[in-house]
Amino acid sequence: MRLLFHRPTFIFSVGFVGMIVVVSLAASWIAPFDFATQDLDRVLLTPNSINWLGTDQLGRDLFSRLIFGARVSLTVALASAVVGMFLGIGLGALAGYVGGWTDRLIMRSIDIFQSLPQFVIMVLISSYFHDWGAHHDFEVGAVLGMFVALCLVSWASIARLVRGQVSHLKTMPFVESAVVIGGTDLTVLMK
């Protein structure tokens, strides 16, 4: 950590991401206008002192929409990373610890999944939820589609990594000792 804080690019990156997080969390107080309020008298304005980034075709303030959009983007990115991480860790640990046909089934599923272009998978899932959103709620469908697409794309590489580590660690003497003294498979795997 000491070496990282001596690098200007790291400090700039952490500061920039931190600023985006703070601004998105405080969007209700920072944004000068409501992100959804339309003002048809102020359509397609260029940036000015009132509307810092101008307005769109419905007269909505683009700066306010950008700030509130950051909140949605960060939420989707963080939630999909966490879900993908837990899914990958769970399946990878299961495959590495149990072995046998369970390992082969999970690893062949990962191989098949990773052989498909991730961009195509994301487009297909997003289009499915886009169609679902057209019948229910468009914004929820778009956000849910991106969330599911990012979760499905991120889990496979994590599972492969975890499986390799767990396969290696399960042969270590401390794991064998834990099994001998009566540790259940779930307890040993969680430790």
C-alpha positions, 0 to 999 in steps of 0.5 A: 500500500505504501508503494501505491500511494507514491504513484501519482496515477493511483492517487489520481484514480482513487481520487477520481473514483472517490469523487464520482462515488461521493457525487452520485451518493449526494446527487439529490443535494448536488443536482440543480434540477430534477433529472426527470422534469421536462421543460419544453420551453428549454429544449436542446439548449447549449451549455450555459450558466443555468444548465451546465451541460445543456438540455436534451430534446425534452428540456431535461437538464443533462448535468442532473441526469448525468449525476443521477445516472452515475448512481444507477451505473455504480449500483449496477456495477457494484451489485453485479461484481458482488453477485458474480464474485459470490457465484464464481467463488461458490461454484469454483470452491464446489468444483475444486473441493468435491472433484469428480463428476461435479468438477467435470460438469462445472468446468465443462459448463465454464468452458462452454460459457467462455467459448461464447463471445461475452459481448454477444451474451450481454447483447442477447440478455439485454435485448431479452430484458429490453423486451420484458421492460417494454411490457412492464417497466422500461427503466427496470428492464434496462437496468435488470438486463445490464445487471444480469448480463454483467453477472453472467459474464463475470463469474466464469473466470472467478470460478476457474481461479477459485477451483484451481486454488481449492484443488491445490489447498485440499491436498494440504496437511492442514485440510486433511487434519481438519477432516480427521478431527471431525470437520464437516466438508462445509466447515472445511470449505468455508475455512 
